Amino acid sequence: MPEFQSDGYTLSYLDEGAGEPVLLIHGFASNKTVNWINPGWVQTLTGAGYRVIAIDNRGHGESEKLYDPALYTSPTMAEDAKRLLDHLGLDRVFVMGYSMGARISAFLSLKYPERVRRVVFGGLGGGMIHGTGDPAPIIAALEADQGVPIKHAVGKAFRMFADQTGSDRLALAACMRSARQKIPVEDLAKLAVPALVAVGTRDVIAGSAKELADILPDARVADIPGRDHMVAVGDKVFKQAALDFFAEG
């Protein structure tokens, strides 16, 4: 996969297809392959005539692993995404982020609205404002030694996911300590980019899609029926809603 430099760190990305560019930003503990290739997003978007750029966020996938939580703020990772656009010479793109990637997409769209045609916030609604729960059990699970029992259900799930994807657990723990910055309502109310908020109806992590959409100046909701946080990302309803939304732009 190609790489670029962002503030001195080496980050990996995917660049496939031709047409109007779409930048994809994955969620916590995931990567461009797990979040976008395996669920069929890259195939769906390139098949619809888009150029797909998908970044591996710092500390994830094939990108450089960092261990200082201060290097993982969401605004910092939004700067990584902006530098990727600069690296590729892209002035304006469609943007879609999932979960942590949606938060990063929001910071990108708020600071650089001239670079974003439209933005999709997947897997994150009211949690963008209120937060998405206590990160401590997830951090503890990621930092636990091999063989140590993990009793917390969510922490155990993230630990298993990290092990399955061969992730650097200590880099992820550092990221989890830092990357959940809440965004004030007054800031979100100034978003100058049309937005789609897509959340599974069984997602207990994301928060209400309607709550977030009601705050944004130009937003709509796409309910992903019967899907929780982990499964909604690849749902055909989500894909069609995003395609329809991008087509309007």
Secondary structure, 3 states (H helix, E strand, C coil): CCEEEECCEEEEEEEECCCEEEEEECCCCCCHHHHHHCCCHHHHHHHCCEEEEEECCCCCCCCCCCCCHHHHCHHHHHHHHHHHHHHHCCCCEEEEEECHHHHHHHHHHHHCHHHEEEEEEECCCCHHHHCCCCCHHHHHHHHCCCCCCCCCHHHHHHHHHHHHCCCCHHHHHHHHCCCCCCCCHHHHCCCCCCEEEEEECCCCCCCCHHHHHHHCCCEEEEEECCCCCCCHHHCHHHHHHHHHHHHHC
